[in-house]
Amino acid sequence: MLFLKLNVKKQKSSKKKIKKKLLKVIIHIKASFNNTIITITDLFGNVIGWSSTGICGFKGSRKSTPFAAQMAVENVLQNCSDYGFKQADVIISGPGSGREISLRAIQKSNILINVIRDITPIPHNGCRPPKKRRV
């Protein structure tokens, strides 16, 4: 048997992902003492884009600064500008220093903020205290 090799190239069917235009999104801000993470989701919770201060090039103690949080917000809004949203609900979690400045950066980018929710966990009575010291 003789097999002939023919130069037949398979055509790749490239399906481009169609980006939907969104009217409203949810912006999650997690501001810890060491980092600030910003996630943008649609109203169903599907992640559209995210960024953090470490991705923006900050390392060490500079990751926890308000300026780094501002740069992370600008980065994620620039990456998600194709979706064309103009309204957002903001959910903030954590006690970090990037909380306030990230809100200001969102407002500066001409996005209308409808709701600001703070879901930072607060202990009601704290941990159980240690046993009394015996001498």
N, C-alpha and C positions, 0 to 999 in steps of 0.2 A: 504494500500500500504506500502510496505517495501522498504526503500532505503538503499542500502549497500554503505558504504564509502570505496572506494578502495584507497589505497595509491599509487596514480599515480602522479609522479612528472613531471611537464612540463619541457621540455628541453628548456633552454633559448638559443636563437640564438644570439650569441655574434659576432657582426660585428666589427672588429677592423678597426679603421680609418686608411686608407692607406695614409702615408705621401709622397707627391710628392717630387721628387728631383727638385730643382729649380736652374737655372743657374744664375739668376740675381734678386735682390730684391731692394726695395726702403726703406731706413731708414729715418724716420721722427724724428727730434729732436726738441722738444719744450722746450726752456730754458727760464723760467720766473725768476723773482727775488727770488721767494720762492721755486721753485721746478724745476726738469728737467724730462721730460717724453720722453721715446724713444719707438717708434713703428716701427715694421718691417712689411712691406706689400709686396705682390707679385706685378707684373706689372699691374694687374687689380685693385689693391686697396684692396684686401682681406687681412685682418690682420692675420699674422702668429704668432706673439708674441709681447709682450710689457712689459715694466718695467718702474719703476720710482724710484726716490731716497727714497721715503717713503716706498716702498715695500722692499727695501734693508735694512731697519732697522734704517734709519736716521730720527730724529725728530727735530722739531724746526728750529733753525738757521743753524743747520748742514746740512739740506736738500739742502740748496742753495750753498754748497761749490763745487768746481771743483772735489774734491776727491769722493764725493757722486755721481756725474754725471758719473765719470769713473767706479765706481762700478755698476751703473745701466746698462751701456753699456755692461760690461762684463757679467752681469747676463742675459740679454736678448739674447746675442750672444751664451751663453752656453745653454740656453733653446731651441734655434732654430738651434742647430748644426746638428740635424737630417736631415734637409732639404739640407744640403751640398752645399750651395751657396758660390761662391768665388768672385762675383762681386756685387757692390752695387752703387746705386745713393743715394746721401744724400741730404735731404731737411731740412734746418735749419730755425727755426723761433724763434724770441724772443731775448731780450737783456741780458739774464742771464749769469752768470759766468761759466756755464757748456758747453758753445759752443765749445771752442777750445779743451778742454781736452777730450771731447767725440769724436771728430774727430781723435785725436791722439790714443785713445783707439781702435777705429775701424781699423786704420792703423796697430796698433800693433798686431791685431788678424789675420793678413795675409789676409785681404779682400781688393781686388782691388777696389778703389773708382774711378768711371768713371766721375761723375758730382757732383759738390757741388753747390746747389742752395740756396740762402738766400732769404726767402720770408717774412722777418720781415716787418710788416706794418710801413710805415714812413708817418707822416702827411705832406701834401704839404704846407698848410698855417696855420695849427693849428686851435685851437678853436677860436670862436669869443671873442674878448676882452671884459671885463666888461665896463659898461657905465662910462662916465666921471664923476668924483666926483663933487658934488655940495656942496658948503660951504655956 
